[in-house]
């Protein structure tokens, strides 16, 4: 995890160093290993690095190539960067680092706006093209890495979190009524490009945004999921084999590219236990670092899942760490966890995950986890309910997913935030646009992350 930020001026002025400094200060926790800056004329870029691939100074950012007139800041990891590097070398490109950052820049130099289609990974990228006098932003296919921006007549700014943009100043902090409707309806998720603040937006997953020196911008998708591929498996056995192959490929890609130890968050549930099993079978064992967290018991609920994670550890012989968090620490640290949220979250495990991440970071920089499996495999209880119900559009979706209906929403907000049923309209729009052959596949296809 790194932090990126930048500013492009439209008014003939130069970005102020103090403004960039304020943004970088809010990104320090994302990248404690190095701070870098680049400025040229109307543009400034900032980067906070967490060194994971190519730990040398050669991969510090911003990455600048004077010969091509390109400068880049990048947060994420490109899993196929070595293959791309070889392809670029065959085209005559030379490299002076061993990491994925330089590969991203040379990929843009070689293939232009289509370069993102070739990247396999999680990423938020900003590239300044001095010859074209334009700033290009790109976000990975599923929005794993965040990318926020704000724009006025005088400037365009971007950053990895909203706190950095707020620190820079000149942001309209009024509440966006459409986003507020989404927030109170979709489990506190506000789909891109909106956020709760009118003056802050976020780039949609799988999209590219280009901003020129006059303030004109355009964005477009570079990738879209095919929900009904022609060559998909047919039988249950074929599905199982295809799923296993995809999972093995995924965990291996993420393990082997890092130049630092990679751990696994092991809750003892199905998802994380499967992850540990696959990693152990493909080169893990005693070298595999696993982490479990437990809290104090409540009279009505067990505070940890150690009895399950212990069984996985015993079976695969991992190097395991049990982390105990007292209940008072959860309450004491709650304000801090909220402060570090780029957008408000209401999940009850948010503070627990924050504390777990803090403890795990004392041992490793990188972890894998089972997060997202229920979304991919329709594991939540509402998916079969939607599947079994007749109907279409939001009318079939809302009864099982919405936190509250439109009338209840109107009864709880100030009248200045009242309006039509924005969320149902959004769901209808996205489901109609889905490339899928069933209602449930349409839901899985279009209800993408923020």
C-alpha positions as CSV (number, residue, x, y, z in Angstrom):
1,X,0.0,0.0,0.0
2,X,1.4,3.4,-1.1
3,X,-0.1,6.8,-1.2
4,X,-0.3,9.1,-4.3
5,X,-1.4,12.6,-4.8
6,X,-1.0,15.5,-7.2
7,X,-2.3,18.8,-8.6
8,X,-2.7,20.2,-12.1
9,X,-3.3,23.9,-12.4
10,X,-5.5,25.4,-15.1
11,X,-5.1,29.1,-14.2
12,X,-1.5,29.6,-15.3
13,X,-0.1,29.3,-11.7
14,X,2.2,26.7,-10.2
15,X,1.1,24.2,-7.5
16,X,2.3,25.3,-4.1
17,X,4.8,23.1,-2.3
18,X,2.9,23.6,1.0
19,X,-0.3,22.3,-0.6
20,X,1.4,19.1,-1.8
21,X,3.0,18.8,1.6
22,X,-0.3,18.8,3.4
23,X,-1.6,16.1,1.1
24,X,1.5,14.0,1.6
25,X,1.2,14.3,5.4
26,X,-2.2,12.6,5.2
27,X,-0.8,9.7,3.2
28,X,2.2,9.0,5.4
29,X,0.7,5.9,7.1
30,X,0.1,4.4,3.6
31,X,3.8,4.7,2.8
32,X,6.2,5.1,5.6
33,X,9.3,4.1,3.7
34,X,9.9,7.1,1.4
35,X,8.5,10.4,0.3
36,X,9.0,11.7,-3.2
37,X,7.9,14.8,-5.1
38,X,8.0,16.0,-8.7
39,X,6.9,19.4,-10.0
40,X,7.1,20.9,-13.5
41,X,5.2,24.0,-14.5
42,X,1.6,23.6,-13.9
43,X,1.9,20.1,-12.4
44,X,3.0,18.5,-9.1
45,X,3.1,14.9,-8.0
46,X,3.6,13.3,-4.6
47,X,4.2,9.8,-3.4
48,X,4.5,7.9,-0.1
49,X,6.1,4.5,-0.6
50,X,5.6,1.2,1.1
51,X,8.5,-0.9,-0.3
52,X,7.2,-4.3,-1.4
53,X,8.6,-5.0,-4.9
54,X,12.2,-4.0,-5.7
55,X,13.2,-2.6,-2.2
56,X,16.0,-0.5,-3.6
57,X,15.9,3.2,-4.1
58,X,15.7,2.6,-7.9
59,X,12.0,2.1,-7.5
60,X,11.3,5.2,-5.5
61,X,8.6,7.5,-6.9
62,X,7.6,9.7,-8.6
63,X,9.1,7.9,-11.6
64,X,10.3,10.3,-14.2
65,X,11.4,9.6,-17.8
66,X,12.7,12.9,-19.3
67,X,13.3,11.4,-22.7
68,X,9.6,10.5,-23.2
69,X,8.2,13.4,-21.2
70,X,6.4,11.1,-18.7
71,X,6.1,11.2,-14.9
72,X,4.2,8.7,-12.8
73,X,3.0,8.0,-9.3
74,X,1.5,4.5,-8.7
75,X,-0.1,2.7,-5.8
76,X,-0.6,-1.1,-6.1
77,X,1.0,-4.2,-7.5
78,X,1.2,-5.5,-11.1
79,X,1.2,-9.3,-10.9
80,X,2.3,-9.8,-14.6
81,X,5.0,-7.1,-14.6
82,X,7.8,-9.5,-15.4
83,X,6.0,-10.8,-18.5
84,X,5.3,-7.2,-19.6
85,X,8.9,-6.2,-19.0
86,X,10.1,-9.0,-21.3
87,X,7.6,-7.9,-24.0
88,X,8.7,-4.3,-23.7
89,X,12.4,-5.3,-23.8
90,X,11.7,-7.2,-27.1
91,X,10.3,-3.9,-28.4
92,X,13.6,-2.1,-27.5
93,X,12.8,-0.6,-24.2
94,X,15.5,-0.6,-21.5
95,X,15.1,-0.6,-17.7
96,X,17.2,0.7,-14.8
97,X,15.1,-0.8,-12.0
98,X,13.7,-4.3,-11.1
99,X,10.2,-3.3,-10.0
100,X,6.8,-2.9,-11.5
101,X,6.7,0.9,-11.4
102,X,9.0,1.5,-14.4
103,X,7.1,-1.3,-16.3
104,X,3.9,0.7,-15.9
105,X,5.4,3.8,-17.3
106,X,7.1,2.1,-20.2
107,X,3.8,0.2,-20.9
108,X,2.0,3.6,-21.3
109,X,4.8,4.8,-23.5
110,X,4.5,1.8,-25.7
111,X,0.7,1.3,-25.9
112,X,-0.8,4.6,-24.9
113,X,-4.3,4.7,-23.4
114,X,-4.7,0.9,-24.1
115,X,-1.9,0.0,-21.7
116,X,-4.3,-0.6,-18.8
117,X,-5.9,-3.5,-20.5
118,X,-2.6,-5.4,-20.2
119,X,-2.2,-4.9,-16.5
120,X,-3.1,-7.7,-14.1
121,X,-3.2,-6.5,-10.6
122,X,-4.5,-3.9,-8.2
123,X,-3.6,-0.3,-8.9
124,X,-4.3,3.4,-8.9
125,X,-2.1,5.2,-11.4
126,X,-1.5,8.8,-12.4
127,X,0.7,9.6,-15.4
128,X,1.6,13.1,-16.6
129,X,2.2,13.3,-20.3
130,X,4.2,16.5,-20.9
131,X,4.1,16.3,-24.7
132,X,0.3,16.0,-24.7
133,X,-0.1,18.3,-21.7
134,X,-2.5,15.9,-20.1
135,X,-2.9,13.9,-16.8
136,X,-4.1,10.3,-17.1
137,X,-5.7,8.5,-14.1
138,X,-6.5,4.8,-14.1
139,X,-8.0,2.4,-11.5
140,X,-7.9,-1.4,-11.4
141,X,-10.8,-3.5,-12.7
142,X,-12.6,-4.0,-9.3
143,X,-11.6,-0.8,-7.5
144,X,-9.3,-2.5,-5.0
145,X,-7.1,0.6,-4.8
146,X,-8.7,4.0,-4.1
147,X,-8.4,7.1,-6.2
148,X,-10.2,10.3,-5.2
149,X,-10.2,13.7,-7.0
150,X,-11.6,17.2,-6.8
151,X,-11.8,19.8,-9.5
152,X,-12.4,23.6,-9.6
153,X,-11.9,26.2,-12.3
154,X,-8.3,26.7,-11.1
155,X,-7.1,23.2,-10.5
156,X,-7.5,19.4,-10.5
157,X,-6.3,17.4,-7.5
158,X,-6.2,13.7,-6.8
159,X,-5.2,11.5,-3.9
160,X,-5.4,8.0,-2.4
161,X,-7.8,9.2,0.3
162,X,-10.2,12.0,0.9
163,X,-8.3,13.3,3.9
164,X,-5.5,14.4,1.7
165,X,-7.9,16.4,-0.6
166,X,-9.5,18.0,2.4
167,X,-6.1,19.0,3.8
168,X,-5.3,20.7,0.5
169,X,-8.3,22.9,0.9
170,X,-10.8,24.5,-1.4
171,X,-13.2,21.5,-1.3
172,X,-17.0,21.8,-1.3
173,X,-17.9,19.8,1.8
174,X,-21.6,20.0,1.4
175,X,-23.5,16.7,1.5
176,X,-24.4,15.2,-1.8
177,X,-28.1,14.2,-1.5
178,X,-27.8,11.4,-4.1
179,X,-24.8,9.9,-2.3
180,X,-26.5,10.2,1.1
181,X,-29.4,8.1,-0.3
182,X,-27.0,5.4,-1.5
183,X,-25.2,5.5,1.9
184,X,-28.3,4.8,3.9
185,X,-29.6,2.2,1.5
186,X,-26.6,0.2,0.3
187,X,-24.9,-0.8,3.5
188,X,-23.0,2.6,3.6
189,X,-21.6,2.0,0.1
190,X,-21.6,5.0,-2.2
191,X,-20.9,3.8,-5.8
192,X,-18.4,5.7,-7.9
193,X,-18.1,8.4,-9.0
194,X,-19.9,10.0,-6.0
195,X,-18.9,10.4,-2.4
196,X,-20.9,11.9,0.5
197,X,-19.1,15.2,-0.2
198,X,-20.2,17.2,-3.2
199,X,-16.7,18.4,-3.9
200,X,-14.9,15.0,-3.8
201,X,-15.4,12.3,-6.5
202,X,-13.7,8.9,-7.1
203,X,-12.7,7.3,-10.3
204,X,-14.9,4.2,-11.1
205,X,-13.3,0.8,-11.1
206,X,-12.0,-0.3,-14.6
207,X,-12.0,3.3,-15.8
208,X,-9.5,5.8,-17.3
209,X,-9.8,9.5,-16.8
210,X,-7.9,12.1,-18.8
211,X,-7.6,15.7,-17.8
212,X,-6.0,18.3,-20.1
213,X,-4.2,21.5,-19.2
214,X,-7.4,23.5,-19.9
215,X,-9.5,21.6,-17.4
216,X,-11.3,19.5,-20.0
217,X,-11.8,15.9,-18.8
218,X,-13.2,12.6,-20.1
219,X,-13.4,9.2,-18.6
220,X,-14.2,5.8,-20.2
221,X,-14.1,2.1,-19.3
222,X,-11.1,0.1,-20.4
223,X,-12.6,-3.2,-19.2
224,X,-15.9,-4.7,-18.4
225,X,-16.8,-8.1,-17.0
226,X,-18.5,-10.6,-19.3
227,X,-21.2,-12.2,-17.1
228,X,-22.0,-14.9,-19.7
229,X,-18.8,-16.0,-21.4
230,X,-19.2,-18.4,-24.3
231,X,-16.4,-20.7,-23.1
232,X,-17.5,-21.0,-19.5
233,X,-17.6,-24.5,-17.7
234,X,-20.8,-26.6,-18.1
235,X,-20.7,-29.4,-15.5
236,X,-20.2,-29.1,-11.7
237,X,-16.9,-30.9,-12.0
238,X,-15.7,-28.5,-14.7
239,X,-16.7,-25.5,-12.5
240,X,-14.8,-27.0,-9.5
241,X,-11.7,-27.5,-11.5
242,X,-11.9,-24.0,-13.1
243,X,-12.4,-22.5,-9.7
244,X,-9.5,-24.3,-8.2
245,X,-7.2,-23.3,-11.1
246,X,-8.3,-19.7,-10.8
247,X,-7.7,-19.6,-7.0
248,X,-4.3,-21.2,-7.2
249,X,-3.2,-18.8,-9.9
250,X,-4.5,-15.9,-7.8
251,X,-2.7,-16.8,-4.6
252,X,0.5,-17.7,-6.3
253,X,0.6,-14.4,-8.2
254,X,0.2,-12.4,-5.0
255,X,2.8,-14.5,-3.1
256,X,5.7,-14.7,-5.6
257,X,5.9,-11.1,-6.8
258,X,6.6,-9.6,-3.3
259,X,10.2,-9.1,-2.2
260,X,9.1,-9.1,1.4
261,X,7.4,-11.9,3.5
262,X,3.7,-12.3,2.8
263,X,1.3,-13.3,5.6
264,X,-2.3,-14.6,5.7
265,X,-5.2,-13.4,7.9
266,X,-6.6,-16.6,9.1
267,X,-10.1,-16.3,10.8
268,X,-10.7,-20.0,10.7
269,X,-13.6,-19.5,8.3
270,X,-14.0,-21.2,5.0
271,X,-12.5,-18.5,2.8
272,X,-9.3,-17.8,4.8
273,X,-8.8,-21.5,5.6
274,X,-9.0,-22.4,1.9
275,X,-6.5,-19.7,1.2
276,X,-4.0,-21.1,3.7
277,X,-4.5,-24.6,2.3
278,X,-3.7,-23.5,-1.2
279,X,-0.7,-21.5,-0.2
280,X,0.6,-24.4,2.0
281,X,0.3,-26.8,-0.9
282,X,2.2,-24.5,-3.2
283,X,5.3,-23.7,-1.3
284,X,4.1,-22.5,2.1
285,X,4.3,-24.8,5.1
286,X,6.5,-23.6,8.0
287,X,7.4,-20.5,6.0
288,X,3.8,-19.5,5.8
289,X,3.0,-16.7,8.3
290,X,-0.6,-16.7,9.6
291,X,-2.4,-14.3,11.9
292,X,-5.6,-14.6,13.9
293,X,-7.4,-12.1,16.1
294,X,-9.5,-12.7,19.1
295,X,-11.5,-10.4,21.5
296,X,-13.0,-10.9,24.9
297,X,-16.0,-13.2,25.2
298,X,-19.5,-11.7,25.5
299,X,-22.1,-13.5,27.5
300,X,-24.0,-14.3,24.3
301,X,-21.2,-14.6,21.9
302,X,-17.7,-16.1,21.6
303,X,-15.0,-13.4,21.1
304,X,-12.6,-15.4,19.0
305,X,-12.5,-18.2,16.4
306,X,-9.2,-19.7,17.6
307,X,-10.7,-23.2,17.9
308,X,-11.1,-23.2,14.1
309,X,-8.0,-21.4,13.1
310,X,-5.9,-23.6,15.4
311,X,-7.1,-26.7,13.4
312,X,-5.9,-25.1,10.2
313,X,-2.6,-24.2,11.7
314,X,-2.1,-27.7,13.1
315,X,-2.9,-29.3,9.7
316,X,-0.6,-27.1,7.6
317,X,2.2,-26.3,10.1
318,X,2.1,-22.5,9.6
319,X,4.1,-20.0,11.6
320,X,1.1,-18.7,13.5
321,X,0.5,-15.5,15.6
322,X,-2.5,-15.2,17.9
323,X,-3.5,-11.6,18.5
324,X,-5.7,-10.8,21.6
325,X,-7.4,-7.4,21.7
326,X,-9.1,-6.4,24.9
327,X,-12.6,-4.9,24.6
328,X,-11.6,-1.5,26.1
329,X,-9.0,-1.1,23.4
330,X,-11.8,-1.4,20.8
331,X,-13.7,1.4,22.3
332,X,-10.7,3.6,23.0
333,X,-9.4,3.3,19.5
334,X,-12.8,3.7,17.7
335,X,-12.4,7.4,17.0
336,X,-8.9,6.8,15.5
337,X,-10.3,4.1,13.3
338,X,-13.1,6.4,12.1
339,X,-10.6,9.2,11.4
340,X,-8.6,6.9,9.1
341,X,-11.7,6.0,7.0
342,X,-11.6,7.6,3.5
343,X,-15.4,7.3,3.6
344,X,-17.7,6.4,6.5
345,X,-18.1,2.7,7.1
346,X,-20.7,1.1,9.3
347,X,-19.5,-2.5,9.4
348,X,-19.2,-3.6,13.0
349,X,-15.8,-5.2,12.3
350,X,-14.2,-2.1,10.9
351,X,-12.4,-1.1,14.1
352,X,-11.4,-4.7,14.7
353,X,-9.9,-5.0,11.3
354,X,-8.0,-1.7,11.9
355,X,-6.5,-3.0,15.1
356,X,-5.7,-6.3,13.6
357,X,-3.9,-4.6,10.7
358,X,-1.9,-2.5,13.1
359,X,-0.6,-5.5,15.0
360,X,0.1,-7.6,11.9
361,X,2.1,-4.7,10.4
362,X,4.6,-5.3,13.3
363,X,5.5,-8.6,11.6
364,X,4.8,-8.2,7.8
365,X,4.1,-5.6,5.2
366,X,1.8,-7.7,3.0
367,X,-1.0,-10.1,3.8
368,X,-3.6,-12.1,1.8
369,X,-7.1,-12.6,3.1
370,X,-10.4,-14.1,2.2
371,X,-12.1,-10.7,1.9
372,X,-14.5,-10.5,-1.0
373,X,-15.2,-14.2,-1.4
374,X,-18.9,-13.8,-0.4
375,X,-19.3,-11.2,-3.1
376,X,-17.7,-13.4,-5.7
377,X,-19.4,-16.6,-4.8
378,X,-22.8,-15.2,-3.8
379,X,-22.2,-16.4,-0.2
380,X,-24.6,-14.0,1.6
381,X,-28.1,-15.1,2.5
382,X,-29.8,-12.5,0.3
383,X,-28.5,-13.9,-2.9
384,X,-30.6,-17.1,-2.9
385,X,-33.6,-15.0,-1.8
386,X,-33.2,-12.8,-4.9
387,X,-32.6,-15.9,-7.0
388,X,-35.9,-17.5,-5.9
389,X,-38.0,-14.4,-6.2
390,X,-39.9,-13.5,-9.4
391,X,-39.6,-10.1,-11.0
392,X,-36.8,-7.9,-12.2
393,X,-34.8,-4.7,-11.6
394,X,-34.7,-3.0,-8.2
395,X,-38.0,-4.4,-7.2
396,X,-36.5,-7.9,-6.9
397,X,-33.3,-6.6,-5.4
398,X,-34.4,-4.1,-2.8
399,X,-36.5,-6.3,-0.4
400,X,-33.4,-8.4,0.5
401,X,-30.6,-5.9,0.2
402,X,-31.7,-2.3,0.9
403,X,-31.2,-1.2,4.5
404,X,-34.5,0.8,4.3
405,X,-37.0,1.7,1.7
406,X,-37.4,5.1,0.3
407,X,-40.3,6.2,2.6
408,X,-38.2,5.3,5.7
409,X,-35.3,7.2,4.3
410,X,-37.4,10.3,3.7
411,X,-38.7,10.1,7.3
412,X,-35.1,10.2,8.8
413,X,-33.4,13.0,6.8
414,X,-33.7,16.7,6.7
415,X,-36.1,17.8,3.9
416,X,-33.2,19.5,2.0
417,X,-31.9,16.0,1.3
418,X,-35.3,14.7,0.1
419,X,-35.7,13.7,-3.5
420,X,-36.6,10.8,-5.7
421,X,-35.6,7.2,-5.0
422,X,-32.0,7.6,-6.4
423,X,-30.8,4.2,-5.3
424,X,-33.6,2.2,-7.0
425,X,-33.0,4.2,-10.1
426,X,-29.2,3.4,-10.0
427,X,-29.8,-0.3,-9.4
428,X,-32.3,-0.5,-12.3
429,X,-29.8,1.3,-14.6
430,X,-26.9,-1.0,-13.7
431,X,-28.9,-4.2,-13.9
432,X,-30.2,-3.3,-17.4
433,X,-26.6,-2.6,-18.5
434,X,-25.3,-6.0,-17.3
435,X,-23.9,-8.5,-19.7
436,X,-25.4,-11.6,-18.0
437,X,-27.7,-14.5,-18.7
438,X,-29.6,-14.6,-15.4
439,X,-30.9,-12.2,-12.8
440,X,-28.4,-13.3,-10.1
441,X,-25.5,-13.0,-12.6
442,X,-26.6,-9.5,-13.4
443,X,-26.5,-8.6,-9.7
444,X,-23.0,-10.0,-9.3
445,X,-21.9,-8.4,-12.5
446,X,-23.1,-4.8,-11.8
447,X,-23.1,-4.3,-8.1
448,X,-19.4,-3.6,-8.1
449,X,-17.4,-2.1,-5.3
450,X,-17.0,1.7,-4.8
